[in-house]
Amino acid sequence: MHFAGHAFQDFREPDRSALILHDGPLTVAELATLDLPGAELAYLSACESAAGAPVLADESIHLASALQRIGYRHILAAIWPLPDRAAAAIAGAFYETASATSPAVALHRAVGELRAADPTDPSRWASYLHLGP
C-alpha cells in the first residue's frame, strides 16, 4: 500500500491521528479495527505519519504503528514534514531497488542518495524511518 497525501497527528489523543482521504479522515482508531494478515508493505508518504506525542514518549501510537499492529510487516513513514520534491525523490529511489532487496535496505539506499546530493540539509532526507523486521 502506498499512500501519498496528507496526515494529521493528534498529540493529545493519538488514536484520532489520521490519514486525510477525499471523503474524510481515516483515524488510527478506525485502522485498529482492521486485521490484514499477510499485508507486506505500507509506504506512508505523508508528513508526521510516524511522529509520536512528546508527552507520551514511552508510547508509540501513530499512523505507522497502527499499520504495523493490523498486519503490515514493513512500514515506511515520515517523522516530520518534508518538501514534496524530497518525498518524491526518496519514493522514486526506493521503488527502483525495492524489488531486489528488503524494504529497509531500499529505504537506506534511497535516503543515502538524497543525502549525498544535499548533505547540508537533513530536513530533506532524515525524516523517513522503517518499522519492521
C-alpha positions as a Markdown table, in Angstrom:
| # | Residue | x | y | z |
|---|---|---|---|---|
| 1 | Met | 0.0 | 0.0 | 0.0 |
| 2 | His | 1.4 | 3.4 | -0.9 |
| 3 | Phe | -0.3 | 6.5 | 0.5 |
| 4 | Ala | 0.9 | 9.9 | -0.8 |
| 5 | Gly | -1.1 | 12.7 | 0.8 |
| 6 | His | -1.7 | 14.5 | 4.0 |
| 7 | Ala | -1.9 | 13.2 | 7.5 |
| 8 | Phe | -2.8 | 14.7 | 10.8 |
| 9 | Gln | -1.1 | 13.7 | 14.1 |
| 10 | Asp | -3.1 | 14.5 | 17.2 |
| 11 | Phe | -0.6 | 14.6 | 20.1 |
| 12 | Arg | -3.3 | 14.9 | 22.8 |
| 13 | Glu | -5.4 | 12.0 | 21.5 |
| 14 | Pro | -3.1 | 9.8 | 19.3 |
| 15 | Asp | -6.0 | 7.5 | 18.3 |
| 16 | Arg | -7.5 | 10.5 | 16.5 |
| 17 | Ser | -4.5 | 10.9 | 14.3 |
| 18 | Ala | -5.5 | 10.2 | 10.7 |
| 19 | Leu | -4.7 | 9.9 | 7.0 |
| 20 | Ile | -6.7 | 12.6 | 5.2 |
| 21 | Leu | -8.7 | 10.9 | 2.4 |
| 22 | His | -11.0 | 12.6 | -0.1 |
| 23 | Asp | -14.1 | 11.6 | 1.9 |
| 24 | Gly | -12.8 | 12.3 | 5.3 |
| 25 | Pro | -10.1 | 11.2 | 7.8 |
| 26 | Leu | -9.1 | 7.6 | 8.3 |
| 27 | Thr | -8.1 | 7.5 | 12.0 |
| 28 | Val | -5.8 | 5.3 | 14.0 |
| 29 | Ala | -8.8 | 4.1 | 15.9 |
| 30 | Glu | -10.5 | 3.1 | 12.7 |
| 31 | Leu | -7.4 | 1.4 | 11.4 |
| 32 | Ala | -7.2 | -0.6 | 14.7 |
| 33 | Thr | -10.4 | -2.4 | 13.8 |
| 34 | Leu | -8.8 | -4.0 | 10.7 |
| 35 | Asp | -6.9 | -7.2 | 10.5 |
| 36 | Leu | -4.8 | -7.7 | 7.4 |
| 37 | Pro | -2.8 | -10.9 | 7.9 |
| 38 | Gly | -0.2 | -11.2 | 5.1 |
| 39 | Ala | -0.1 | -7.5 | 4.4 |
| 40 | Glu | 3.5 | -6.8 | 3.4 |
| 41 | Leu | 4.5 | -3.2 | 2.8 |
| 42 | Ala | 2.9 | 0.2 | 3.7 |
| 43 | Tyr | 4.6 | 3.3 | 2.4 |
| 44 | Leu | 3.3 | 6.4 | 4.0 |
| 45 | Ser | 4.4 | 9.5 | 2.1 |
| 46 | Ala | 2.6 | 11.8 | 4.5 |
| 47 | Cys | 4.1 | 14.3 | 7.0 |
| 48 | Glu | 4.3 | 13.2 | 10.6 |
| 49 | Ser | 2.9 | 9.7 | 9.9 |
| 50 | Ala | 5.5 | 8.2 | 12.3 |
| 51 | Ala | 5.5 | 11.1 | 14.9 |
| 52 | Gly | 4.8 | 10.1 | 18.4 |
| 53 | Ala | 3.5 | 12.5 | 21.0 |
| 54 | Pro | 6.3 | 14.2 | 23.0 |
| 55 | Val | 4.2 | 13.9 | 26.2 |
| 56 | Leu | 3.9 | 10.2 | 25.7 |
| 57 | Ala | 7.5 | 9.4 | 24.9 |
| 58 | Asp | 7.2 | 5.8 | 26.3 |
| 59 | Glu | 4.3 | 5.1 | 23.9 |
| 60 | Ser | 4.4 | 4.9 | 20.1 |
| 61 | Ile | 0.9 | 5.5 | 18.9 |
| 62 | His | 0.9 | 6.9 | 15.4 |
| 63 | Leu | -0.2 | 6.0 | 12.0 |
| 64 | Ala | 2.8 | 3.9 | 11.2 |
| 65 | Ser | 2.5 | 1.8 | 14.4 |
| 66 | Ala | -1.3 | 1.4 | 13.7 |
| 67 | Leu | -0.5 | -0.2 | 10.3 |
| 68 | Gln | 2.1 | -2.4 | 11.9 |
| 69 | Arg | -0.5 | -3.5 | 14.5 |
| 70 | Ile | -3.1 | -4.5 | 11.9 |
| 71 | Gly | -0.7 | -6.7 | 10.0 |
| 72 | Tyr | 1.8 | -4.9 | 7.7 |
| 73 | Arg | 5.3 | -6.3 | 8.1 |
| 74 | His | 7.1 | -3.3 | 6.8 |
| 75 | Ile | 6.1 | 0.3 | 7.2 |
| 76 | Leu | 7.9 | 3.4 | 5.8 |
| 77 | Ala | 6.8 | 6.7 | 7.3 |
| 78 | Ala | 8.0 | 10.2 | 8.0 |
| 79 | Ile | 8.6 | 11.7 | 11.4 |
| 80 | Trp | 8.3 | 15.3 | 10.3 |
| 81 | Pro | 7.2 | 17.3 | 7.2 |
| 82 | Leu | 9.5 | 17.3 | 4.2 |
| 83 | Pro | 9.3 | 19.0 | 0.9 |
| 84 | Asp | 7.3 | 17.3 | -1.9 |
| 85 | Arg | 10.3 | 17.1 | -4.2 |
| 86 | Ala | 12.3 | 15.3 | -1.5 |
| 87 | Ala | 9.5 | 12.9 | -0.8 |
| 88 | Ala | 9.1 | 12.1 | -4.5 |
| 89 | Ala | 12.8 | 11.6 | -4.9 |
| 90 | Ile | 13.0 | 9.2 | -2.0 |
| 91 | Ala | 10.0 | 7.3 | -3.2 |
| 92 | Gly | 11.4 | 7.0 | -6.7 |
| 93 | Ala | 14.8 | 5.8 | -5.5 |
| 94 | Phe | 13.1 | 3.4 | -3.1 |
| 95 | Tyr | 11.0 | 1.7 | -5.7 |
| 96 | Glu | 14.0 | 1.4 | -8.1 |
| 97 | Thr | 15.6 | -1.1 | -5.8 |
| 98 | Ala | 12.7 | -2.4 | -3.6 |
| 99 | Ser | 12.1 | -5.5 | -5.6 |
| 100 | Ala | 15.7 | -6.6 | -5.4 |
| 101 | Thr | 16.3 | -6.1 | -1.6 |
| 102 | Ser | 14.5 | -5.6 | 1.7 |
| 103 | Pro | 12.4 | -2.5 | 2.3 |
| 104 | Ala | 14.8 | -1.4 | 5.0 |
| 105 | Val | 17.8 | -1.6 | 2.7 |
| 106 | Ala | 15.9 | 0.0 | -0.2 |
| 107 | Leu | 15.0 | 3.0 | 2.1 |
| 108 | His | 18.5 | 3.2 | 3.4 |
| 109 | Arg | 19.8 | 3.5 | -0.2 |
| 110 | Ala | 17.2 | 6.0 | -1.2 |
| 111 | Val | 17.9 | 8.2 | 1.7 |
| 112 | Gly | 21.6 | 7.9 | 1.1 |
| 113 | Glu | 21.2 | 9.1 | -2.5 |
| 114 | Leu | 19.3 | 12.2 | -1.4 |
| 115 | Arg | 21.8 | 12.8 | 1.4 |
| 116 | Ala | 24.7 | 12.5 | -1.0 |
| 117 | Ala | 23.1 | 15.1 | -3.2 |
| 118 | Asp | 22.5 | 17.6 | -0.3 |
| 119 | Pro | 24.4 | 16.6 | 2.8 |
| 120 | Thr | 23.9 | 20.0 | 4.5 |
| 121 | Asp | 20.1 | 19.8 | 4.8 |
| 122 | Pro | 19.0 | 16.7 | 6.8 |
| 123 | Ser | 15.4 | 18.1 | 7.0 |
| 124 | Arg | 15.1 | 16.9 | 3.3 |
| 125 | Trp | 16.3 | 13.3 | 3.8 |
| 126 | Ala | 16.4 | 12.3 | 7.5 |
| 127 | Ser | 12.6 | 12.2 | 8.2 |
| 128 | Tyr | 11.8 | 8.6 | 6.9 |
| 129 | Leu | 12.1 | 5.5 | 9.0 |
| 130 | His | 11.4 | 1.8 | 8.6 |
| 131 | Leu | 9.3 | -0.2 | 11.1 |
| 132 | Gly | 9.5 | -4.0 | 10.7 |
| 133 | Pro | 11.9 | -6.9 | 10.6 |
